[in-house]
Amino acid sequence: MPASVTETDACDAVSVNLNTALCRLPLAPPVVVDPACSVREALRAIDLQGAEAAVVVDPATAVPLGIVSLRDLMRSIINDDCDLAGPVAGVMTGGLASLPSDATVHQAMVLMFRRGMRQLILTGADGRLYNVVSQGDLYGMQAADSASLTNAILATRSIAELAQQTMAVRRFAARRLAEGDGPEALCEWISALNDLVALQAIDLVEGEFELPYVPWCWIVFGSEGRLEQTLVTDQDNGIVFAAESAAEAADLRQKFLPFAQAVNRALDACGFPLCTGQIMAGNPAWCLSFDEWKHRFEDWIVVPEPKALLNATIFFDFRPLYGREELVTELQDWLLQRLKGNGAFLRAMACTALEQEPPLCWWRDFRLSGGKEFPHTLDLKGQGIRVFVDAVRIYALAHGIEPTNTVERLRSVRPALGMPIEEVAAMAAAFYQIQRLRLQNQVSGEFPAATNRINPDRLHKLDRQILKEAFRLARTLQQRLRLDYLS
């Protein structure tokens, strides 16, 4: 059963968002019934607790066997397909997908939307029932009109239809931004909806290929890996697959590549441009076996040359999107163990992170650039967001923090760094305020060809002041990084 939230947890849980672990949600205790109990008894238990469903649990092991919802029971009764005196095991839905209790809200929403599930069983590390989360528990965290959009995305049957829904995602985000939605929730929802588009694209393309019958997973990197996408984003993805030998890996790669290239083209058609740096699953360099990915990461860690460090800033922010997620989870666990306490590599990463500074002059005004093409501008992404992302990534890797989202990493590493809660909250707010300005600029920017560049003179006085303060906090974070790794 869910543990109570401690005072420390309550302080650190600044808000419930898509990166929040399901075990931290304020869920009601589940309705639990024995498989031998009657349908009438199950209905009575559901009614007494005002719940939507009951979980049928093995009394000897506490392992969930299935679920029976009030909605399904009422339909069976109306259709005269249900014996109220019969065992509930006869009418339960078994074999349902479940998630561990430490999975995120985002993972639950994606799974429930794709499978058309109204309730999702959560299990503990021992496989026993932990709780149940319903769509109702999650809908409160989404914008009112996003549910119909997700359903429309999942109903598409062609890439052309899916491309139209991607445009609808952009319109949705622009509308929510204009109506005053907070940047944190909006960025999360853009990433979540983009995930659904990508999942649907992979589903549609996969049906056209006979893929090898081996475990494999589609991986996303960079901003998508961090759940920090905005309205203008290209592709950063790869594939990991299981192989017993180098020869088998080479053979499997040739079988996966046509499929991966087709998915890359489909995503491009849906508004996610091909990566100019070729960081895509259709590139043989990033369609690798599990062992090949480990060797690739190991090479970068052992010889932290500039290119290796640049790759680390992109590839070390990764998460599974489609397929056998355990492959990616195991790779993440290996990487965190390999990097934890690796002072030499982390110092090299810190040197790289400190090369880009916030655009503030010593007299506390903006330091502008942009040349003739984009005069009198600053780069919100490269000089703002990147400063936070690069610094926080180093601390997260150093302390074995599993989340890849920048703000979640910052919140998770706070105790180890001894940072006051108020300071972390201020830095998180600064990060999302820069994201808000990026989104506004992408909707109606002065420079369509450079959607992350902004002329600060065009900002309202309050936004100018907020942006300056956000850059100051980024500089404070860099100063801490310099003291911790280079002094």
C-alpha positions as CSV (number, residue, x, y, z in Angstrom):
1,M,0.0,0.0,0.0
2,P,1.2,3.6,-0.6
3,A,3.4,5.0,2.1
4,S,2.5,8.3,3.6
5,V,4.3,11.4,2.3
6,T,6.9,12.6,4.7
7,E,7.4,16.3,5.5
8,T,10.6,16.3,3.5
9,D,8.8,14.7,0.5
10,A,6.1,17.4,0.8
11,C,8.8,20.1,0.7
12,D,10.6,18.7,-2.2
13,A,7.5,17.9,-4.2
14,V,7.1,21.4,-5.6
15,S,4.4,20.3,-7.9
16,V,2.9,17.2,-9.4
17,N,3.9,17.0,-13.1
18,L,4.6,14.4,-15.8
19,N,7.9,13.5,-14.3
20,T,6.5,12.8,-10.8
21,A,6.7,9.2,-9.7
22,L,3.3,7.5,-9.5
23,C,4.0,6.5,-5.9
24,R,4.0,10.2,-4.9
25,L,0.5,10.8,-6.2
26,P,-2.3,11.3,-3.6
27,L,-4.1,8.1,-4.6
28,A,-6.9,6.5,-2.6
29,P,-6.3,3.0,-1.3
30,P,-7.2,0.4,-3.9
31,V,-10.3,-1.9,-3.7
32,V,-8.9,-5.4,-3.3
33,V,-11.0,-8.6,-3.7
34,D,-10.3,-12.3,-3.6
35,P,-10.8,-14.2,-6.9
36,A,-13.3,-16.5,-5.1
37,C,-15.5,-13.7,-3.9
38,S,-18.8,-13.2,-5.8
39,V,-19.5,-10.5,-8.3
40,R,-22.1,-9.1,-5.9
41,E,-19.5,-8.8,-3.1
42,A,-17.1,-7.1,-5.5
43,L,-19.7,-4.6,-6.6
44,R,-20.5,-3.9,-2.9
45,A,-16.8,-3.3,-2.1
46,I,-16.5,-0.9,-5.1
47,D,-19.6,1.0,-4.1
48,L,-18.6,1.3,-0.4
49,Q,-15.3,3.0,-1.4
50,G,-16.8,5.1,-4.2
51,A,-14.2,3.6,-6.6
52,E,-14.1,2.9,-10.3
53,A,-12.7,-0.7,-10.1
54,A,-11.5,-3.5,-7.9
55,V,-8.2,-5.4,-8.2
56,V,-8.4,-9.2,-8.0
57,V,-5.4,-10.3,-6.0
58,D,-4.0,-13.7,-5.2
59,P,-4.6,-14.1,-1.4
60,A,-1.4,-16.1,-0.9
61,T,1.1,-13.9,-2.8
62,A,-0.7,-10.5,-3.0
63,V,0.1,-10.5,-6.8
64,P,-2.6,-8.9,-8.9
65,L,-4.4,-11.3,-11.1
66,G,-6.7,-8.9,-12.9
67,I,-9.1,-6.0,-12.6
68,V,-12.8,-5.6,-12.7
69,S,-14.3,-2.2,-13.3
70,L,-17.7,-0.9,-12.3
71,R,-18.3,0.2,-15.9
72,D,-17.6,-3.3,-17.3
73,L,-19.7,-5.0,-14.6
74,M,-22.7,-2.8,-15.3
75,R,-22.5,-3.5,-19.0
76,S,-22.4,-7.3,-18.3
77,I,-25.4,-7.0,-16.0
78,I,-27.4,-5.0,-18.5
79,N,-26.5,-7.5,-21.2
80,D,-27.5,-10.4,-18.9
81,D,-24.0,-11.9,-19.2
82,C,-23.2,-11.8,-15.5
83,D,-24.0,-14.1,-12.7
84,L,-24.0,-12.0,-9.5
85,A,-23.4,-15.1,-7.4
86,G,-20.6,-16.3,-9.5
87,P,-16.9,-15.8,-8.7
88,V,-15.5,-12.4,-9.7
89,A,-12.5,-14.2,-11.3
90,G,-14.9,-15.3,-14.1
91,V,-15.6,-11.7,-15.2
92,M,-12.3,-9.9,-14.4
93,T,-10.0,-8.7,-17.1
94,G,-6.6,-10.5,-16.8
95,G,-3.3,-10.1,-18.4
96,L,-3.4,-6.3,-18.2
97,A,-0.2,-4.2,-18.6
98,S,1.1,-2.8,-15.3
99,L,3.8,-0.4,-14.2
100,P,6.1,-0.3,-11.2
101,S,5.1,2.2,-8.6
102,D,8.2,4.3,-9.3
103,A,7.3,4.8,-12.9
104,T,6.3,8.4,-13.9
105,V,3.0,10.0,-14.6
106,H,4.2,10.5,-18.2
107,Q,4.8,6.7,-18.6
108,A,1.4,5.9,-17.2
109,M,-0.4,8.4,-19.5
110,V,1.3,7.1,-22.6
111,L,0.6,3.5,-21.8
112,M,-3.0,4.1,-20.9
113,F,-3.7,6.2,-23.9
114,R,-2.1,3.7,-26.3
115,R,-3.8,0.7,-24.8
116,G,-7.2,2.4,-24.2
117,M,-7.0,1.6,-20.5
118,R,-9.1,3.4,-17.9
119,Q,-7.2,1.9,-14.9
120,L,-3.6,0.9,-14.6
121,I,-2.3,-1.5,-11.9
122,L,0.8,-0.4,-10.1
123,T,3.1,-2.9,-8.5
124,G,5.9,-2.8,-5.9
125,A,9.5,-4.1,-6.5
126,D,8.4,-7.5,-5.3
127,G,5.6,-7.7,-7.8
128,R,2.8,-7.3,-5.3
129,L,-0.1,-4.9,-5.7
130,Y,0.8,-1.3,-4.8
131,N,-2.1,0.7,-6.0
132,V,-4.3,1.6,-9.0
133,V,-4.1,4.8,-11.0
134,S,-7.1,5.8,-13.2
135,Q,-7.5,8.2,-16.1
136,G,-9.5,10.3,-13.7
137,D,-6.4,10.6,-11.5
138,L,-4.3,11.9,-14.4
139,Y,-6.8,14.0,-16.3
140,G,-6.7,16.7,-13.7
141,M,-3.1,17.4,-14.7
142,Q,-3.8,18.0,-18.3
143,A,-5.4,20.9,-20.3
144,A,-9.1,20.5,-20.8
145,D,-8.8,20.0,-24.6
146,S,-5.8,17.7,-24.7
147,A,-7.8,14.4,-24.2
148,S,-9.6,14.8,-27.6
149,L,-6.2,15.6,-29.2
150,T,-4.6,12.5,-27.9
151,N,-7.5,10.4,-29.0
152,A,-7.3,11.9,-32.5
153,I,-3.5,11.2,-32.7
154,L,-4.1,7.5,-31.7
155,A,-6.9,7.2,-34.2
156,T,-4.7,8.1,-37.2
157,R,-4.2,5.4,-39.8
158,S,-1.6,7.1,-42.1
159,I,1.4,9.3,-41.8
160,A,-0.5,12.0,-43.7
161,E,-3.2,12.0,-41.1
162,L,-0.6,12.0,-38.4
163,A,1.1,15.0,-39.9
164,Q,-2.2,16.9,-39.6
165,Q,-2.5,16.0,-35.9
166,T,1.1,17.3,-35.4
167,M,-0.1,20.6,-36.7
168,A,-2.9,20.5,-34.2
169,V,-0.4,19.9,-31.4
170,R,1.3,23.2,-32.5
171,R,-2.0,25.0,-32.5
172,F,-2.9,23.5,-29.1
173,A,0.4,24.7,-27.6
174,A,0.1,28.2,-29.1
175,R,-3.5,28.5,-27.8
176,R,-2.6,27.4,-24.3
177,L,0.4,29.7,-24.3
178,A,-1.9,32.7,-25.2
179,E,-4.3,31.7,-22.5
180,G,-1.6,31.8,-19.9
181,D,-0.7,28.2,-19.2
182,G,2.5,27.9,-17.1
183,P,5.6,27.1,-19.1
184,E,6.4,23.9,-17.0
185,A,3.1,22.3,-17.7
186,L,3.1,23.4,-21.3
187,C,6.5,22.1,-22.1
188,E,5.6,18.8,-20.5
189,W,2.5,18.5,-22.6
190,I,4.2,19.4,-25.8
191,S,6.7,16.6,-25.1
192,A,4.0,14.2,-24.1
193,L,1.9,14.8,-27.2
194,N,5.0,14.7,-29.4
195,D,5.8,11.3,-27.8
196,L,2.3,10.0,-28.8
197,V,2.9,11.3,-32.4
198,A,6.3,9.5,-32.5
199,L,4.8,6.3,-31.0
200,Q,2.0,6.3,-33.6
201,A,4.5,6.9,-36.4
202,I,6.6,4.0,-35.3
203,D,3.5,1.8,-35.0
204,L,2.3,2.7,-38.5
205,V,5.8,2.1,-40.1
206,E,6.5,-1.1,-38.2
207,G,3.6,-2.8,-39.9
208,E,5.3,-2.4,-43.2
209,F,8.4,-4.4,-42.1
210,E,9.3,-7.8,-40.8
211,L,11.7,-6.9,-38.0
212,P,14.1,-9.4,-36.4
213,Y,12.5,-11.3,-33.5
214,V,14.9,-10.0,-30.9
215,P,14.4,-7.5,-28.0
216,W,14.9,-3.9,-29.3
217,C,13.9,-0.4,-28.2
218,W,13.7,3.0,-29.9
219,I,15.6,5.6,-27.8
220,V,15.3,9.4,-27.8
221,F,18.1,11.8,-26.8
222,G,18.6,15.5,-26.2
223,S,15.6,17.7,-25.4
224,E,13.2,14.8,-26.2
225,G,15.1,12.6,-23.8
226,R,14.7,15.3,-21.2
227,L,11.0,15.9,-21.9
228,E,11.8,19.5,-22.7
229,Q,10.7,19.9,-26.3
230,T,9.4,23.2,-27.5
231,L,7.5,24.0,-30.7
232,V,10.6,23.8,-32.9
233,T,12.6,20.6,-32.5
234,D,14.4,18.2,-34.8
235,Q,15.1,14.4,-34.3
236,D,17.6,12.9,-31.9
237,N,17.0,9.2,-31.8
238,G,18.5,5.7,-32.0
239,I,17.9,2.0,-31.6
240,V,19.3,-0.5,-29.1
241,F,18.9,-4.2,-29.7
242,A,20.0,-7.5,-28.2
243,A,22.8,-9.4,-29.9
244,E,25.0,-12.3,-28.8
245,S,28.1,-11.4,-30.9
246,A,29.6,-8.7,-33.1
247,A,28.7,-10.7,-36.2
248,E,25.1,-11.0,-35.1
249,A,24.9,-7.3,-34.3
250,A,26.2,-6.4,-37.8
251,D,23.6,-8.7,-39.4
252,L,20.7,-7.3,-37.2
253,R,21.7,-3.7,-37.9
254,Q,21.2,-4.2,-41.6
255,K,17.8,-5.6,-40.9
256,F,16.8,-2.7,-38.6
257,L,18.2,0.2,-40.7
258,P,15.5,0.2,-43.5
259,F,12.8,0.4,-40.8
260,A,14.6,3.1,-38.8
261,Q,15.2,5.2,-41.9
262,A,11.5,4.9,-42.8
263,V,10.5,6.1,-39.3
264,N,12.9,9.0,-39.6
265,R,11.3,10.0,-42.9
266,A,7.8,9.6,-41.3
267,L,8.8,11.8,-38.4
268,D,10.2,14.4,-40.8
269,A,6.8,14.4,-42.6
270,C,5.2,15.0,-39.3
271,G,7.1,18.2,-38.6
272,F,10.2,16.8,-36.8
273,P,13.0,17.7,-39.2
274,L,15.9,15.3,-39.9
275,C,18.8,16.0,-37.6
276,T,21.5,17.9,-39.5
277,G,24.1,16.1,-37.3
278,Q,22.6,12.7,-38.4
279,I,21.8,11.7,-34.8
280,M,19.1,9.3,-35.9
281,A,18.3,5.7,-35.7
282,G,18.6,5.4,-39.5
283,N,22.3,6.2,-39.2
284,P,24.3,2.9,-38.7
285,A,26.3,4.8,-36.1
286,W,23.3,5.0,-33.8
287,C,21.6,1.7,-34.5
288,L,23.6,-0.5,-32.1
289,S,23.4,-3.5,-30.0
290,F,23.4,-3.2,-26.2
291,D,27.1,-4.1,-26.0
292,E,28.0,-1.7,-28.8
293,W,26.2,1.2,-27.0
294,K,28.2,0.4,-23.8
295,H,31.5,0.4,-25.8
296,R,30.6,3.6,-27.5
297,F,29.8,5.3,-24.2
298,E,33.0,3.8,-22.6
299,D,35.1,5.2,-25.4
300,W,33.8,8.7,-24.7
301,I,34.4,8.4,-21.0
302,V,37.9,7.0,-21.3
303,V,39.1,9.6,-23.8
304,P,37.1,12.7,-23.2
305,E,38.0,14.6,-26.3
306,P,35.9,17.6,-27.4
307,K,33.8,15.5,-29.8
308,A,33.2,12.9,-27.1
309,L,32.2,15.6,-24.6
310,L,29.8,17.1,-27.2
311,N,28.3,13.7,-27.8
312,A,27.9,13.2,-24.0
313,T,25.8,16.4,-23.8
314,I,23.3,14.9,-26.3
315,F,23.4,11.1,-25.8
316,F,23.6,11.0,-22.0
317,D,20.1,12.5,-21.8
318,F,18.3,9.4,-23.1
319,R,15.2,7.4,-22.3
320,P,13.2,4.6,-24.0
321,L,10.2,5.5,-26.2
322,Y,9.1,2.3,-28.0
323,G,9.9,-1.4,-27.5
324,R,11.7,-3.3,-24.7
325,E,12.3,-0.5,-22.2
326,E,14.4,-2.8,-19.9
327,L,17.2,-2.6,-22.5
328,V,17.4,1.1,-22.0
329,T,16.9,1.0,-18.3
330,E,19.8,-1.4,-18.0
331,L,22.0,0.8,-20.2
332,Q,21.1,3.8,-18.0
333,D,21.9,1.9,-14.8
334,W,25.3,0.9,-16.3
335,L,26.1,4.5,-17.3
336,L,25.3,5.9,-13.9
337,Q,27.4,3.4,-12.2
338,R,30.3,4.0,-14.6
339,L,30.2,7.8,-14.1
340,K,29.4,8.0,-10.4
341,G,32.6,9.4,-8.8
342,N,34.5,9.6,-12.1
343,G,36.2,12.9,-11.3
344,A,38.3,13.2,-14.5
345,F,35.4,12.9,-16.9
346,L,33.1,15.1,-14.9
347,R,35.8,17.8,-14.7
348,A,36.1,17.6,-18.5
349,M,32.4,18.0,-18.8
350,A,32.4,20.9,-16.4
351,C,35.1,22.7,-18.5
352,T,32.9,22.3,-21.6
353,A,29.8,23.4,-19.7
354,L,31.6,26.6,-18.6
355,E,32.6,27.6,-22.1
356,Q,29.1,29.1,-22.7
357,E,28.2,31.9,-20.3
358,P,24.9,33.7,-19.7
359,P,24.7,36.9,-21.9
360,L,25.1,39.4,-19.1
361,C,27.7,42.2,-19.0
362,W,29.5,43.2,-15.9
363,W,27.3,46.3,-15.5
364,R,24.3,43.9,-15.4
365,D,22.9,44.6,-18.9
366,F,22.5,42.1,-21.7
367,R,25.5,41.1,-23.8
368,L,24.1,40.9,-27.4
369,S,25.3,39.2,-30.5
370,G,23.7,37.8,-33.7
371,G,25.9,39.5,-36.3
372,K,24.4,41.0,-39.4
373,E,21.8,38.3,-39.9
374,F,20.2,38.6,-36.4
375,P,21.5,41.9,-35.0
376,H,21.0,43.0,-31.4
377,T,19.8,39.6,-30.2
378,L,20.7,36.9,-27.6
379,D,20.3,33.1,-27.8
380,L,17.7,31.9,-25.3
381,K,18.6,28.2,-25.9
382,G,22.4,28.3,-26.2
383,Q,23.1,31.0,-23.7
384,G,20.2,30.3,-21.3
385,I,18.6,26.8,-21.3
386,R,21.9,25.1,-22.2
387,V,23.7,26.7,-19.2
388,F,21.1,25.1,-16.8
389,V,21.0,21.8,-18.7
390,D,24.7,21.3,-18.9
391,A,25.5,22.1,-15.3
392,V,22.6,20.1,-13.8
393,R,23.5,17.1,-16.0
394,I,27.0,16.9,-14.4
395,Y,25.6,17.0,-10.9
396,A,23.0,14.3,-11.8
397,L,25.6,12.0,-13.3
398,A,28.0,12.5,-10.5
399,H,25.3,11.5,-7.9
400,G,23.6,8.7,-9.9
401,I,20.4,10.5,-10.4
402,E,18.0,8.6,-12.7
403,P,15.6,11.2,-14.1
404,T,16.8,13.0,-17.3
405,N,14.5,16.1,-17.0
406,T,16.6,19.1,-16.0
407,V,14.3,20.4,-13.2
408,E,13.7,16.9,-11.8
409,R,17.4,16.3,-11.8
410,L,17.9,19.5,-9.9
411,R,15.2,18.7,-7.4
412,S,16.6,15.1,-6.9
413,V,20.2,16.2,-6.4
414,R,19.3,19.1,-4.0
415,P,19.9,17.1,-0.8
416,A,23.3,15.9,-1.9
417,L,24.4,19.4,-2.8
418,G,22.9,20.9,0.4
419,M,21.0,23.5,-1.6
420,P,18.1,25.3,0.1
421,I,14.7,24.4,-1.3
422,E,14.1,28.1,-2.0
423,E,17.2,28.3,-4.2
424,V,16.2,25.2,-6.2
425,A,12.7,26.6,-6.7
426,A,14.1,29.9,-7.9
427,M,16.4,28.1,-10.4
428,A,13.5,25.9,-11.7
429,A,11.3,29.0,-12.1
430,A,14.2,30.8,-14.0
431,F,14.6,27.8,-16.3
432,Y,10.9,27.7,-17.2
433,Q,10.7,31.5,-17.6
434,I,13.3,31.2,-20.3
435,Q,11.4,28.3,-21.8
436,R,8.3,30.5,-21.8
437,L,10.1,33.3,-23.8
438,R,11.3,30.6,-26.2
439,L,7.8,29.4,-26.8
440,Q,6.5,32.9,-27.3
441,N,9.3,33.7,-29.7
442,Q,8.6,30.5,-31.7
443,V,4.9,31.4,-32.0
444,S,5.5,35.0,-33.1
445,G,9.2,35.6,-33.2
446,E,11.0,38.4,-35.0
447,F,13.5,36.0,-36.6
448,P,11.6,32.9,-38.0
449,A,14.9,31.4,-39.2
450,A,16.3,31.6,-35.6
451,T,13.5,30.7,-33.3
452,N,15.6,30.8,-30.2
453,R,17.0,34.3,-30.8
454,I,15.3,37.3,-29.2
455,N,15.7,41.0,-29.2
456,P,15.4,42.0,-25.5
457,D,14.5,45.6,-26.5
458,R,11.2,44.2,-27.8
459,L,10.3,42.7,-24.4
460,H,8.1,44.2,-21.8
461,K,10.0,45.9,-19.0
462,L,8.9,43.2,-16.6
463,D,10.0,40.4,-18.9
464,R,13.4,42.0,-19.4
465,Q,13.9,42.1,-15.7
466,I,12.7,38.5,-15.3
467,L,15.1,37.4,-18.0
468,K,18.0,39.2,-16.4
469,E,17.3,37.5,-13.1
470,A,17.0,34.1,-14.8
471,F,20.5,34.6,-16.4
472,R,21.9,35.7,-13.0
473,L,20.7,32.4,-11.5
474,A,22.2,30.5,-14.4
475,R,25.5,32.3,-13.7
476,T,25.2,31.4,-10.0
477,L,24.8,27.8,-10.9
478,Q,27.9,28.0,-13.1
479,Q,29.9,29.6,-10.3
480,R,29.0,26.7,-8.1
481,L,30.0,24.2,-10.8
482,R,33.4,26.0,-11.2
483,L,34.0,25.8,-7.4
484,D,33.0,22.1,-7.2
485,Y,35.0,20.9,-10.2
486,L,37.7,23.3,-11.2
487,S,39.0,25.0,-8.0
